[in-house]
């Protein structure tokens, strides 16, 4: 039952993702990661039991299979996003770069394609940089791949991922991952491979700024310190008056 569940859900996810025009490699990688049973299914089973639509023995079997699939979900996600996507993407990336003859003097990496990373990648592209975007989640990279960005799916703390992103060519790397410890590992690796690359980092905590600078970062922007400075400016602007309504 577990094997049937994983197979059917993977195939269903691949078909659904392909209908959104996602590439086969991204659909396969993400489909494997979505093969487990969702938590809402337990709610449906409970309702079915209460309505006498499902036998108790059948419900117990379902719960056993569902819990096992949830326990396997980290392994499935790891395999789907890291191994499958990287192996297939590596072949496509190699072919694309072997046929490319234009080399931009301003080659930049943007690592971590969330709202901030996406804005930075688009800005760099508009001012003439050749941009490579790197993220663990192929869904985050899909819009950029469709626009012609060089995109790499994988963990940037892995040397092979950075090599597929041609980090040795990069003159600028911007790290926007949400985990400071991961940012630290990425900065160390980028600096070790390409010491001439300027590395800019977004981090959460001010206490990590010095560690990132020692690891090889050229500039570090701390959300904690920036938020504190913005609040202090707001307090200074008050000058005895009431705060203006709205959000900063």
PyMOL commands that set and color helices and strands:
alter all, ss='L'
color gray80, all
select helices_A, chain A and resi 2-19+24-33+40-50+56-98+115-126+138-146+159-164+167-169+180-193+206-215+223-238
alter helices_A, ss='H'
color red, helices_A
select strands_A, chain A and resi 107-111+130-135+150-153+172-175+198-203+219-222
alter strands_A, ss='S'
color yellow, strands_A
deselect
rebuild
show_as cartoon
